[in-house]
Amino acid sequence: MLVVPGDIDGDSKGDVLGRLPNGDLYLYTSTGNAGTATFTARVKVGSGWNIYKNMI
């Protein structure tokens, strides 16, 4: 599941949160570039998020 929560890191670019089926939550921050380097490498920001049906 992917969610676009807005600008998490304060750089005025939209970031993405992704949740794996095992409940691990990852942050992908936007680089502002188009193409293959649109987002940075993922950073794990939590676990146990599989207890929630939806993330909005």
CHARMM internal coordinates of N, CA and C (Angstrom, degrees):
IC EDIT
DIST 1 N 1 CA 1.4338
DIST 1 CA 1 C 1.5207
ANGL 1 N 1 CA 1 C 108.13
DIST 1 C 2 N 1.3175
ANGL 1 CA 1 C 2 N 115.90
DIHE 1 N 1 CA 1 C 2 N 135.25
DIST 2 N 2 CA 1.4594
ANGL 1 C 2 N 2 CA 121.95
DIHE 1 CA 1 C 2 N 2 CA 177.22
DIST 2 CA 2 C 1.5204
ANGL 2 N 2 CA 2 C 109.76
DIHE 1 C 2 N 2 CA 2 C -116.87
DIST 2 C 3 N 1.3197
ANGL 2 CA 2 C 3 N 115.71
DIHE 2 N 2 CA 2 C 3 N 143.25
DIST 3 N 3 CA 1.4574
ANGL 2 C 3 N 3 CA 122.34
DIHE 2 CA 2 C 3 N 3 CA 177.44
DIST 3 CA 3 C 1.5220
ANGL 3 N 3 CA 3 C 107.75
DIHE 2 C 3 N 3 CA 3 C -134.68
DIST 3 C 4 N 1.3188
ANGL 3 CA 3 C 4 N 116.06
DIHE 3 N 3 CA 3 C 4 N 139.14
DIST 4 N 4 CA 1.4574
ANGL 3 C 4 N 4 CA 121.17
DIHE 3 CA 3 C 4 N 4 CA 176.10
DIST 4 CA 4 C 1.5349
ANGL 4 N 4 CA 4 C 107.25
DIHE 3 C 4 N 4 CA 4 C -106.74
DIST 4 C 5 N 1.3461
ANGL 4 CA 4 C 5 N 116.35
DIHE 4 N 4 CA 4 C 5 N 95.15
DIST 5 N 5 CA 1.4611
ANGL 4 C 5 N 5 CA 119.88
DIHE 4 CA 4 C 5 N 5 CA -175.34
DIST 5 CA 5 C 1.5237
ANGL 5 N 5 CA 5 C 114.49
DIHE 4 C 5 N 5 CA 5 C -82.37
DIST 5 C 6 N 1.3164
ANGL 5 CA 5 C 6 N 116.64
DIHE 5 N 5 CA 5 C 6 N -5.29
DIST 6 N 6 CA 1.4643
ANGL 5 C 6 N 6 CA 120.57
DIHE 5 CA 5 C 6 N 6 CA -176.07
DIST 6 CA 6 C 1.5222
ANGL 6 N 6 CA 6 C 110.45
DIHE 5 C 6 N 6 CA 6 C 106.83
DIST 6 C 7 N 1.3014
ANGL 6 CA 6 C 7 N 116.36
DIHE 6 N 6 CA 6 C 7 N -149.75
DIST 7 N 7 CA 1.4561
ANGL 6 C 7 N 7 CA 122.82
DIHE 6 CA 6 C 7 N 7 CA -176.58
DIST 7 CA 7 C 1.5307
ANGL 7 N 7 CA 7 C 109.96
DIHE 6 C 7 N 7 CA 7 C -92.24
DIST 7 C 8 N 1.3149
ANGL 7 CA 7 C 8 N 117.03
DIHE 7 N 7 CA 7 C 8 N 100.66
DIST 8 N 8 CA 1.4665
ANGL 7 C 8 N 8 CA 121.22
DIHE 7 CA 7 C 8 N 8 CA -178.77
DIST 8 CA 8 C 1.5201
ANGL 8 N 8 CA 8 C 111.82
DIHE 7 C 8 N 8 CA 8 C -83.57
DIST 8 C 9 N 1.3366
ANGL 8 CA 8 C 9 N 117.30
DIHE 8 N 8 CA 8 C 9 N -37.70
DIST 9 N 9 CA 1.4653
ANGL 8 C 9 N 9 CA 119.97
DIHE 8 CA 8 C 9 N 9 CA -173.17
DIST 9 CA 9 C 1.5349
ANGL 9 N 9 CA 9 C 114.58
DIHE 8 C 9 N 9 CA 9 C -94.06
DIST 9 C 10 N 1.3339
ANGL 9 CA 9 C 10 N 118.12
DIHE 9 N 9 CA 9 C 10 N 4.83
DIST 10 N 10 CA 1.4518
ANGL 9 C 10 N 10 CA 120.99
DIHE 9 CA 9 C 10 N 10 CA 173.54
DIST 10 CA 10 C 1.5103
ANGL 10 N 10 CA 10 C 116.73
DIHE 9 C 10 N 10 CA 10 C 78.12
DIST 10 C 11 N 1.3362
ANGL 10 CA 10 C 11 N 118.13
DIHE 10 N 10 CA 10 C 11 N 19.28
DIST 11 N 11 CA 1.4662
ANGL 10 C 11 N 11 CA 120.05
DIHE 10 CA 10 C 11 N 11 CA -178.84
DIST 11 CA 11 C 1.5278
ANGL 11 N 11 CA 11 C 113.02
DIHE 10 C 11 N 11 CA 11 C -102.51
DIST 11 C 12 N 1.3190
ANGL 11 CA 11 C 12 N 118.11
DIHE 11 N 11 CA 11 C 12 N 10.61
DIST 12 N 12 CA 1.4691
ANGL 11 C 12 N 12 CA 125.01
DIHE 11 CA 11 C 12 N 12 CA 179.73
DIST 12 CA 12 C 1.5207
ANGL 12 N 12 CA 12 C 113.89
DIHE 11 C 12 N 12 CA 12 C 68.61
DIST 12 C 13 N 1.3213
ANGL 12 CA 12 C 13 N 117.37
DIHE 12 N 12 CA 12 C 13 N 21.25
DIST 13 N 13 CA 1.4719
ANGL 12 C 13 N 13 CA 122.25
DIHE 12 CA 12 C 13 N 13 CA 176.68
DIST 13 CA 13 C 1.5310
ANGL 13 N 13 CA 13 C 108.10
DIHE 12 C 13 N 13 CA 13 C -122.95
DIST 13 C 14 N 1.3300
ANGL 13 CA 13 C 14 N 116.45
DIHE 13 N 13 CA 13 C 14 N 140.65
DIST 14 N 14 CA 1.4544
ANGL 13 C 14 N 14 CA 121.48
DIHE 13 CA 13 C 14 N 14 CA -178.66
DIST 14 CA 14 C 1.5198
ANGL 14 N 14 CA 14 C 112.44
DIHE 13 C 14 N 14 CA 14 C -68.86
DIST 14 C 15 N 1.3179
ANGL 14 CA 14 C 15 N 116.91
DIHE 14 N 14 CA 14 C 15 N 132.20
DIST 15 N 15 CA 1.4623
ANGL 14 C 15 N 15 CA 123.17
DIHE 14 CA 14 C 15 N 15 CA -179.88
DIST 15 CA 15 C 1.5321
ANGL 15 N 15 CA 15 C 109.59
DIHE 14 C 15 N 15 CA 15 C -108.25
DIST 15 C 16 N 1.3265
ANGL 15 CA 15 C 16 N 116.64
DIHE 15 N 15 CA 15 C 16 N 170.44
DIST 16 N 16 CA 1.4599
ANGL 15 C 16 N 16 CA 121.96
DIHE 15 CA 15 C 16 N 16 CA -176.48
DIST 16 CA 16 C 1.5214
ANGL 16 N 16 CA 16 C 109.74
DIHE 15 C 16 N 16 CA 16 C -130.66
DIST 16 C 17 N 1.3399
ANGL 16 CA 16 C 17 N 115.73
DIHE 16 N 16 CA 16 C 17 N 139.16
DIST 17 N 17 CA 1.4586
ANGL 16 C 17 N 17 CA 121.81
DIHE 16 CA 16 C 17 N 17 CA 170.30
DIST 17 CA 17 C 1.5182
ANGL 17 N 17 CA 17 C 107.71
DIHE 16 C 17 N 17 CA 17 C -108.93
DIST 17 C 18 N 1.3248
ANGL 17 CA 17 C 18 N 116.57
DIHE 17 N 17 CA 17 C 18 N 137.50
DIST 18 N 18 CA 1.4524
ANGL 17 C 18 N 18 CA 121.82
DIHE 17 CA 17 C 18 N 18 CA 177.71
DIST 18 CA 18 C 1.5149
ANGL 18 N 18 CA 18 C 110.58
DIHE 17 C 18 N 18 CA 18 C -126.86
DIST 18 C 19 N 1.3340
ANGL 18 CA 18 C 19 N 115.38
DIHE 18 N 18 CA 18 C 19 N 136.31
DIST 19 N 19 CA 1.4610
ANGL 18 C 19 N 19 CA 120.29
DIHE 18 CA 18 C 19 N 19 CA 178.57
DIST 19 CA 19 C 1.5161
ANGL 19 N 19 CA 19 C 109.56
DIHE 18 C 19 N 19 CA 19 C -115.57
DIST 19 C 20 N 1.3187
ANGL 19 CA 19 C 20 N 116.64
DIHE 19 N 19 CA 19 C 20 N 129.48
DIST 20 N 20 CA 1.4548
ANGL 19 C 20 N 20 CA 122.00
DIHE 19 CA 19 C 20 N 20 CA 175.92
DIST 20 CA 20 C 1.5257
ANGL 20 N 20 CA 20 C 109.42
DIHE 19 C 20 N 20 CA 20 C -84.88
DIST 20 C 21 N 1.3389
ANGL 20 CA 20 C 21 N 117.95
DIHE 20 N 20 CA 20 C 21 N 160.03
DIST 21 N 21 CA 1.4664
ANGL 20 C 21 N 21 CA 120.27
DIHE 20 CA 20 C 21 N 21 CA 178.86
DIST 21 CA 21 C 1.5300
ANGL 21 N 21 CA 21 C 114.00
DIHE 20 C 21 N 21 CA 21 C -57.17
DIST 21 C 22 N 1.3326
ANGL 21 CA 21 C 22 N 117.80
DIHE 21 N 21 CA 21 C 22 N -26.56
DIST 22 N 22 CA 1.4698
ANGL 21 C 22 N 22 CA 120.35
DIHE 21 CA 21 C 22 N 22 CA 179.71
DIST 22 CA 22 C 1.5294
ANGL 22 N 22 CA 22 C 112.56
DIHE 21 C 22 N 22 CA 22 C -80.04
DIST 22 C 23 N 1.3473
ANGL 22 CA 22 C 23 N 118.14
DIHE 22 N 22 CA 22 C 23 N -2.33
DIST 23 N 23 CA 1.4491
ANGL 22 C 23 N 23 CA 122.40
DIHE 22 CA 22 C 23 N 23 CA 176.99
DIST 23 CA 23 C 1.5103
ANGL 23 N 23 CA 23 C 115.57
DIHE 22 C 23 N 23 CA 23 C 97.86
DIST 23 C 24 N 1.3308
ANGL 23 CA 23 C 24 N 118.29
DIHE 23 N 23 CA 23 C 24 N -2.63
DIST 24 N 24 CA 1.4661
ANGL 23 C 24 N 24 CA 120.35
DIHE 23 CA 23 C 24 N 24 CA 177.19
DIST 24 CA 24 C 1.5258
ANGL 24 N 24 CA 24 C 109.51
DIHE 23 C 24 N 24 CA 24 C -70.90
DIST 24 C 25 N 1.3332
ANGL 24 CA 24 C 25 N 115.94
DIHE 24 N 24 CA 24 C 25 N 135.38
DIST 25 N 25 CA 1.4539
ANGL 24 C 25 N 25 CA 122.66
DIHE 24 CA 24 C 25 N 25 CA -178.29
DIST 25 CA 25 C 1.5209
ANGL 25 N 25 CA 25 C 108.72
DIHE 24 C 25 N 25 CA 25 C -111.19
DIST 25 C 26 N 1.3365
ANGL 25 CA 25 C 26 N 116.59
DIHE 25 N 25 CA 25 C 26 N 130.04
DIST 26 N 26 CA 1.4655
ANGL 25 C 26 N 26 CA 122.10
DIHE 25 CA 25 C 26 N 26 CA -177.67
DIST 26 CA 26 C 1.5143
ANGL 26 N 26 CA 26 C 110.82
DIHE 25 C 26 N 26 CA 26 C -124.15
DIST 26 C 27 N 1.3233
ANGL 26 CA 26 C 27 N 115.30
DIHE 26 N 26 CA 26 C 27 N 143.98
DIST 27 N 27 CA 1.4592
ANGL 26 C 27 N 27 CA 123.13
DIHE 26 CA 26 C 27 N 27 CA 175.87
DIST 27 CA 27 C 1.5226
ANGL 27 N 27 CA 27 C 108.90
DIHE 26 C 27 N 27 CA 27 C -105.69
DIST 27 C 28 N 1.3269
ANGL 27 CA 27 C 28 N 114.93
DIHE 27 N 27 CA 27 C 28 N 132.63
DIST 28 N 28 CA 1.4595
ANGL 27 C 28 N 28 CA 122.78
DIHE 27 CA 27 C 28 N 28 CA 173.76
DIST 28 CA 28 C 1.5249
ANGL 28 N 28 CA 28 C 106.14
DIHE 27 C 28 N 28 CA 28 C -118.81
DIST 28 C 29 N 1.3159
ANGL 28 CA 28 C 29 N 118.53
DIHE 28 N 28 CA 28 C 29 N 110.76
DIST 29 N 29 CA 1.4589
ANGL 28 C 29 N 29 CA 120.43
DIHE 28 CA 28 C 29 N 29 CA 179.19
DIST 29 CA 29 C 1.5220
ANGL 29 N 29 CA 29 C 109.95
DIHE 28 C 29 N 29 CA 29 C -89.02
DIST 29 C 30 N 1.3205
ANGL 29 CA 29 C 30 N 115.18
DIHE 29 N 29 CA 29 C 30 N 144.03
DIST 30 N 30 CA 1.4594
ANGL 29 C 30 N 30 CA 121.39
DIHE 29 CA 29 C 30 N 30 CA -177.75
DIST 30 CA 30 C 1.5243
ANGL 30 N 30 CA 30 C 110.85
DIHE 29 C 30 N 30 CA 30 C -75.96
DIST 30 C 31 N 1.3291
ANGL 30 CA 30 C 31 N 115.48
DIHE 30 N 30 CA 30 C 31 N 140.19
DIST 31 N 31 CA 1.4614
ANGL 30 C 31 N 31 CA 120.48
DIHE 30 CA 30 C 31 N 31 CA 175.69
DIST 31 CA 31 C 1.5255
ANGL 31 N 31 CA 31 C 111.35
DIHE 30 C 31 N 31 CA 31 C -91.90
DIST 31 C 32 N 1.3286
ANGL 31 CA 31 C 32 N 116.64
DIHE 31 N 31 CA 31 C 32 N -16.48
DIST 32 N 32 CA 1.4617
ANGL 31 C 32 N 32 CA 120.68
DIHE 31 CA 31 C 32 N 32 CA -175.67
DIST 32 CA 32 C 1.5109
ANGL 32 N 32 CA 32 C 112.68
DIHE 31 C 32 N 32 CA 32 C 84.95
DIST 32 C 33 N 1.3303
ANGL 32 CA 32 C 33 N 117.67
DIHE 32 N 32 CA 32 C 33 N -1.38
DIST 33 N 33 CA 1.4613
ANGL 32 C 33 N 33 CA 122.27
DIHE 32 CA 32 C 33 N 33 CA 179.76
DIST 33 CA 33 C 1.5160
ANGL 33 N 33 CA 33 C 110.15
DIHE 32 C 33 N 33 CA 33 C -97.53
DIST 33 C 34 N 1.3107
ANGL 33 CA 33 C 34 N 116.94
DIHE 33 N 33 CA 33 C 34 N 145.72
DIST 34 N 34 CA 1.4584
ANGL 33 C 34 N 34 CA 121.56
DIHE 33 CA 33 C 34 N 34 CA 173.22
DIST 34 CA 34 C 1.5214
ANGL 34 N 34 CA 34 C 108.84
DIHE 33 C 34 N 34 CA 34 C -89.98
DIST 34 C 35 N 1.3050
ANGL 34 CA 34 C 35 N 116.79
DIHE 34 N 34 CA 34 C 35 N 156.26
DIST 35 N 35 CA 1.4579
ANGL 34 C 35 N 35 CA 120.12
DIHE 34 CA 34 C 35 N 35 CA 176.77
DIST 35 CA 35 C 1.5085
ANGL 35 N 35 CA 35 C 112.94
DIHE 34 C 35 N 35 CA 35 C 102.48
DIST 35 C 36 N 1.3301
ANGL 35 CA 35 C 36 N 116.43
DIHE 35 N 35 CA 35 C 36 N -139.93
DIST 36 N 36 CA 1.4524
ANGL 35 C 36 N 36 CA 120.80
DIHE 35 CA 35 C 36 N 36 CA -171.18
DIST 36 CA 36 C 1.5263
ANGL 36 N 36 CA 36 C 114.38
DIHE 35 C 36 N 36 CA 36 C -80.21
DIST 36 C 37 N 1.3180
ANGL 36 CA 36 C 37 N 118.99
DIHE 36 N 36 CA 36 C 37 N -15.58
DIST 37 N 37 CA 1.4702
ANGL 36 C 37 N 37 CA 121.20
DIHE 36 CA 36 C 37 N 37 CA -178.77
DIST 37 CA 37 C 1.5351
ANGL 37 N 37 CA 37 C 110.66
DIHE 36 C 37 N 37 CA 37 C -116.22
DIST 37 C 38 N 1.3292
ANGL 37 CA 37 C 38 N 116.06
DIHE 37 N 37 CA 37 C 38 N 46.60
DIST 38 N 38 CA 1.4580
ANGL 37 C 38 N 38 CA 120.51
DIHE 37 CA 37 C 38 N 38 CA -177.78
DIST 38 CA 38 C 1.5232
ANGL 38 N 38 CA 38 C 111.94
DIHE 37 C 38 N 38 CA 38 C -69.40
DIST 38 C 39 N 1.3360
ANGL 38 CA 38 C 39 N 116.43
DIHE 38 N 38 CA 38 C 39 N -34.33
DIST 39 N 39 CA 1.4615
ANGL 38 C 39 N 39 CA 121.90
DIHE 38 CA 38 C 39 N 39 CA -179.81
DIST 39 CA 39 C 1.5213
ANGL 39 N 39 CA 39 C 110.62
DIHE 38 C 39 N 39 CA 39 C -128.13
DIST 39 C 40 N 1.3311
ANGL 39 CA 39 C 40 N 115.19
DIHE 39 N 39 CA 39 C 40 N 155.64
DIST 40 N 40 CA 1.4580
ANGL 39 C 40 N 40 CA 120.29
DIHE 39 CA 39 C 40 N 40 CA 175.73
DIST 40 CA 40 C 1.5186
ANGL 40 N 40 CA 40 C 109.47
DIHE 39 C 40 N 40 CA 40 C -74.71
DIST 40 C 41 N 1.3141
ANGL 40 CA 40 C 41 N 116.71
DIHE 40 N 40 CA 40 C 41 N 172.50
DIST 41 N 41 CA 1.4594
ANGL 40 C 41 N 41 CA 120.77
DIHE 40 CA 40 C 41 N 41 CA 174.39
DIST 41 CA 41 C 1.5236
ANGL 41 N 41 CA 41 C 108.78
DIHE 40 C 41 N 41 CA 41 C -62.36
DIST 41 C 42 N 1.3120
ANGL 41 CA 41 C 42 N 116.18
DIHE 41 N 41 CA 41 C 42 N 146.43
DIST 42 N 42 CA 1.4611
ANGL 41 C 42 N 42 CA 119.67
DIHE 41 CA 41 C 42 N 42 CA -176.51
DIST 42 CA 42 C 1.5263
ANGL 42 N 42 CA 42 C 111.83
DIHE 41 C 42 N 42 CA 42 C -66.45
DIST 42 C 43 N 1.3388
ANGL 42 CA 42 C 43 N 114.37
DIHE 42 N 42 CA 42 C 43 N 151.37
DIST 43 N 43 CA 1.4532
ANGL 42 C 43 N 43 CA 122.16
DIHE 42 CA 42 C 43 N 43 CA 177.84
DIST 43 CA 43 C 1.5297
ANGL 43 N 43 CA 43 C 106.85
DIHE 42 C 43 N 43 CA 43 C -128.41
DIST 43 C 44 N 1.3177
ANGL 43 CA 43 C 44 N 116.46
DIHE 43 N 43 CA 43 C 44 N 124.93
DIST 44 N 44 CA 1.4617
ANGL 43 C 44 N 44 CA 119.75
DIHE 43 CA 43 C 44 N 44 CA 179.77
DIST 44 CA 44 C 1.5259
ANGL 44 N 44 CA 44 C 109.09
DIHE 43 C 44 N 44 CA 44 C -71.49
DIST 44 C 45 N 1.3404
ANGL 44 CA 44 C 45 N 115.43
DIHE 44 N 44 CA 44 C 45 N 125.93
DIST 45 N 45 CA 1.4589
ANGL 44 C 45 N 45 CA 120.04
DIHE 44 CA 44 C 45 N 45 CA -177.96
DIST 45 CA 45 C 1.5271
ANGL 45 N 45 CA 45 C 112.55
DIHE 44 C 45 N 45 CA 45 C -117.72
DIST 45 C 46 N 1.3190
ANGL 45 CA 45 C 46 N 117.63
DIHE 45 N 45 CA 45 C 46 N -1.14
DIST 46 N 46 CA 1.4577
ANGL 45 C 46 N 46 CA 118.89
DIHE 45 CA 45 C 46 N 46 CA 178.86
DIST 46 CA 46 C 1.5145
ANGL 46 N 46 CA 46 C 112.18
DIHE 45 C 46 N 46 CA 46 C 179.44
DIST 46 C 47 N 1.3091
ANGL 46 CA 46 C 47 N 114.95
DIHE 46 N 46 CA 46 C 47 N 171.89
DIST 47 N 47 CA 1.4667
ANGL 46 C 47 N 47 CA 121.75
DIHE 46 CA 46 C 47 N 47 CA 175.47
DIST 47 CA 47 C 1.5222
ANGL 47 N 47 CA 47 C 107.63
DIHE 46 C 47 N 47 CA 47 C -144.97
DIST 47 C 48 N 1.3197
ANGL 47 CA 47 C 48 N 116.44
DIHE 47 N 47 CA 47 C 48 N 167.30
DIST 48 N 48 CA 1.4501
ANGL 47 C 48 N 48 CA 121.04
DIHE 47 CA 47 C 48 N 48 CA -179.75
DIST 48 CA 48 C 1.5167
ANGL 48 N 48 CA 48 C 114.51
DIHE 47 C 48 N 48 CA 48 C 82.52
DIST 48 C 49 N 1.3142
ANGL 48 CA 48 C 49 N 118.36
DIHE 48 N 48 CA 48 C 49 N 8.78
DIST 49 N 49 CA 1.4580
ANGL 48 C 49 N 49 CA 121.86
DIHE 48 CA 48 C 49 N 49 CA -177.53
DIST 49 CA 49 C 1.5250
ANGL 49 N 49 CA 49 C 112.51
DIHE 48 C 49 N 49 CA 49 C -76.69
DIST 49 C 50 N 1.3304
ANGL 49 CA 49 C 50 N 118.02
DIHE 49 N 49 CA 49 C 50 N -2.98
DIST 50 N 50 CA 1.4633
ANGL 49 C 50 N 50 CA 120.28
DIHE 49 CA 49 C 50 N 50 CA 178.47
DIST 50 CA 50 C 1.5341
ANGL 50 N 50 CA 50 C 112.14
DIHE 49 C 50 N 50 CA 50 C -73.98
DIST 50 C 51 N 1.3310
ANGL 50 CA 50 C 51 N 118.25
DIHE 50 N 50 CA 50 C 51 N -7.06
DIST 51 N 51 CA 1.4672
ANGL 50 C 51 N 51 CA 120.35
DIHE 50 CA 50 C 51 N 51 CA 176.98
DIST 51 CA 51 C 1.5321
ANGL 51 N 51 CA 51 C 110.66
DIHE 50 C 51 N 51 CA 51 C -75.05
DIST 51 C 52 N 1.3348
ANGL 51 CA 51 C 52 N 117.88
DIHE 51 N 51 CA 51 C 52 N -13.56
DIST 52 N 52 CA 1.4506
ANGL 51 C 52 N 52 CA 121.89
DIHE 51 CA 51 C 52 N 52 CA -179.61
DIST 52 CA 52 C 1.5217
ANGL 52 N 52 CA 52 C 110.18
DIHE 51 C 52 N 52 CA 52 C -99.36
DIST 52 C 53 N 1.3108
ANGL 52 CA 52 C 53 N 116.74
DIHE 52 N 52 CA 52 C 53 N 133.90
DIST 53 N 53 CA 1.4643
ANGL 52 C 53 N 53 CA 121.41
DIHE 52 CA 52 C 53 N 53 CA 179.94
DIST 53 CA 53 C 1.5311
ANGL 53 N 53 CA 53 C 110.48
DIHE 52 C 53 N 53 CA 53 C -71.78
DIST 53 C 54 N 1.3289
ANGL 53 CA 53 C 54 N 116.44
DIHE 53 N 53 CA 53 C 54 N -42.39
DIST 54 N 54 CA 1.4708
ANGL 53 C 54 N 54 CA 122.14
DIHE 53 CA 53 C 54 N 54 CA -177.82
DIST 54 CA 54 C 1.5129
ANGL 54 N 54 CA 54 C 110.36
DIHE 53 C 54 N 54 CA 54 C -131.03
DIST 54 C 55 N 1.3168
ANGL 54 CA 54 C 55 N 114.68
DIHE 54 N 54 CA 54 C 55 N 153.55
DIST 55 N 55 CA 1.4562
ANGL 54 C 55 N 55 CA 122.05
DIHE 54 CA 54 C 55 N 55 CA 172.92
DIST 55 CA 55 C 1.5226
ANGL 55 N 55 CA 55 C 106.74
DIHE 54 C 55 N 55 CA 55 C -124.15
DIST 55 C 56 N 1.3161
ANGL 55 CA 55 C 56 N 117.08
DIHE 55 N 55 CA 55 C 56 N 111.31
DIST 56 N 56 CA 1.4643
ANGL 55 C 56 N 56 CA 119.83
DIHE 55 CA 55 C 56 N 56 CA 179.12
DIST 56 CA 56 C 1.5069
ANGL 56 N 56 CA 56 C 109.80
DIHE 55 C 56 N 56 CA 56 C -136.95
END
COOR INIT
IC SEED 1 N 1 CA 1 C
IC BUILD
